[in-house]
Amino acid sequence: MAVLLASLALLAGCAGPVAGTARPVQLGDGDRAKFKAYYERLNKAGDEGASQQQKLLKDTQHPDFRQKTCDLRGATIKVEPTWSTLRMDADWAPPGEKAHPRGNVYVVAVTVTLRQEDAVIGSQIGSLHVVMLDDEVYGFAPCLGG
């Protein structure tokens, strides 16, 4: 349990401010709805249990990074985006990678809550990246450190 709490800081690859210039996202209502649906499905899967959420994270992992999914060790996450912060992040690459993922990459500020069964283990404010590729939304499964 202590390892899960201590490693929450590594959860979304959040290491501080996101580089870049904030500007309004030029997204239509349909695309914005797809991002919202992605996080709604992620949270619903977490409510249904760790294995359901793990499967969804694997199924929605960016196609070029499917081999880089992580095990949340039986924990689940709840992600609460602050939609007014959603913006493109054209220079971002996943941790340990040099290349920008295929598709349009967006970043959004989030509050991530880590749960083990019904107990809240920790919460962190950070940012998560999502990609619109071929009209589908993909993410990058968070990893617990330690």
Disulfide bonds with the S-S distance in Angstrom:
Cys70-Cys143 1.62
